[in-house]
Amino acid sequence: MAEKSQGLTIRRARPGEAGLVLGFIRELAEYERLLHEVRANEAELDAALFCDSPRVFCDIAFLDGEPVGFALYFYNFSTFLGRHGIWLEDLYVRESLRGRGIGKALLAGLARRCVAEGLGRLEWWVLDWNAPAIATYRALGAQPMEEWTVQRLTGEALERLADNATGIAGRGPA
């Protein structure tokens, strides 16, 4: 599903482009002041994006043939709606090209996918200090989920819970 508008093309990432995707991830992480947290490598991204049954997907934006941004996403499920949705994990446009509608085009492509596939939601996080992005999302009609607080288990805490849960339940995962 490639889309083209005034020199802007958006298409699904292709095998051999994991390095490009990783480059965008690193640029995004640097912008978000989180580069020190990036552990992904090209081989892992290649395996995740281009395996026989991928669970994560990536659209890449090209302006006049040059890669300028990406949207990395996966499908989730709303028990309240009883329908799948899309979780946008990362959205990034190179800083020098922001304000030209590239991010909006990436989001619009995902919105079209949601509508075409009968999905109930398109959701994502945004850092609370990223005022330009927040303003853009509000202008598109996105609503903040202010009553919700993100929780995360990782590293030792994740391993500790996994070990304890096995003892409590008397067995491992079903």
C-alpha positions in Angstrom: 0.0 0.0 0.0 2.3 2.7 -1.2 1.0 6.3 -1.1 2.4 9.2 -3.1 1.7 12.9 -2.7 3.9 15.8 -4.1 7.2 13.9 -3.9 6.2 12.1 -0.7 5.9 8.3 -0.9 5.0 6.1 2.0 5.5 2.3 1.7 6.1 -0.7 3.9 9.7 -1.4 4.8 11.4 -4.0 2.7 13.9 -6.8 3.4 17.4 -5.2 3.4 16.1 -2.0 5.1 16.5 -3.0 8.7 19.6 -0.8 8.9 17.6 2.2 7.7 14.9 1.5 10.3 17.6 1.1 13.0 19.0 4.5 11.9 15.6 6.1 12.4 15.2 4.5 15.8 18.6 5.9 16.9 17.7 9.4 15.6 14.4 9.2 17.4 16.1 8.0 20.6 18.6 10.8 20.4 15.8 13.4 20.0 14.0 11.8 23.0 17.2 11.9 25.0 17.0 8.1 25.3 19.8 6.9 22.9 21.5 5.2 25.9 18.5 2.8 26.1 18.7 1.5 22.5 19.7 -2.1 22.5 18.2 -3.2 19.2 20.5 -4.2 16.4 20.0 -4.7 12.6 19.8 -8.5 12.7 17.1 -8.4 15.4 15.0 -5.8 13.5 15.5 -7.7 10.2 14.2 -10.9 11.9 11.2 -9.2 13.5 10.1 -7.2 10.5 10.7 -9.7 7.7 10.1 -13.1 9.1 7.3 -15.4 7.8 4.7 -14.2 10.3 5.8 -10.7 11.5 4.2 -9.2 14.6 5.7 -5.7 14.0 5.5 -3.6 10.9 7.1 -0.5 9.6 6.1 2.2 7.0 8.8 4.4 5.6 8.3 7.9 4.2 10.4 9.0 1.3 10.6 12.6 0.1 11.8 12.8 -3.5 13.3 9.3 -3.1 15.2 10.0 0.1 14.1 8.3 3.3 12.9 10.9 5.8 10.8 9.2 8.5 9.1 6.1 9.7 6.2 4.6 11.6 6.8 1.3 13.5 3.6 -0.4 14.7 1.9 -3.6 15.7 -1.6 -4.8 16.3 -3.2 -4.8 19.7 -6.7 -5.8 21.0 -9.3 -3.9 22.9 -11.4 -6.1 25.2 -13.9 -3.2 25.6 -14.4 -2.8 21.9 -13.9 -6.5 21.1 -11.7 -5.5 18.1 -8.1 -5.1 17.2 -6.3 -1.8 16.9 -2.9 -0.5 16.0 -0.3 0.5 18.5 2.1 3.0 17.0 5.4 2.3 18.8 7.5 4.9 17.0 6.8 7.8 14.7 9.7 9.9 13.5 10.5 12.5 10.9 13.9 13.9 10.4 14.2 17.2 12.3 15.0 19.4 9.2 11.8 18.2 7.5 9.3 18.6 10.3 6.3 20.8 9.6 5.8 19.6 6.0 3.0 17.1 6.8 5.2 13.9 6.6 4.3 12.8 10.2 0.7 13.5 9.5 0.9 11.5 6.3 2.4 8.5 8.2 -0.4 8.8 10.8 -3.1 9.2 8.0 -1.8 6.0 6.4 -2.2 4.1 9.6 -5.7 5.6 10.2 -6.7 4.4 6.7 -5.4 1.0 7.5 -7.5 1.0 10.7 -10.6 2.0 8.8 -10.0 -0.5 5.9 -9.4 -3.4 8.3 -12.3 -2.5 10.7 -9.9 -1.8 13.6 -11.2 0.1 16.6 -8.3 2.3 17.6 -5.0 3.9 16.7 -3.0 4.6 19.9 0.5 5.8 20.9 2.5 7.5 23.6 4.0 10.9 23.4 6.5 12.4 25.9 4.9 15.1 28.0 7.6 17.6 27.1 7.2 17.2 23.3 4.9 20.2 22.9 5.1 20.4 19.0 4.0 16.8 18.7 1.3 17.1 21.2 -0.1 20.2 19.4 -0.1 18.3 16.1 -1.9 15.3 17.6 -4.5 17.5 19.2 -5.1 19.3 15.9 -5.7 15.8 14.3 -8.3 15.1 17.0 -6.2 12.8 19.2 -7.3 12.8 22.9 -4.9 12.3 25.8 -5.6 9.4 28.2 -4.9 11.4 31.3 -6.5 8.9 33.7 -4.1 6.2 32.7 -0.5 5.7 34.0 1.9 3.5 32.0 3.4 0.6 33.9 6.5 -1.3 32.8 8.3 -4.4 34.0 11.8 -5.0 32.5 15.1 -6.5 33.4 15.5 -7.9 37.0 11.9 -6.9 38.0 10.5 -8.8 35.0 12.6 -11.9 35.8 11.8 -11.7 39.5 8.0 -11.7 38.8 8.4 -14.5 36.2 10.2 -16.6 38.9 7.7 -15.8 41.6 4.6 -16.3 39.4 5.8 -19.8 38.6 5.9 -20.6 42.3 2.5 -19.0 43.1 0.7 -20.6 40.2 2.4 -23.9 40.6 3.3 -24.0 37.0 4.8 -21.9 34.2 3.0 -20.1 31.4 0.0 -21.9 29.8 
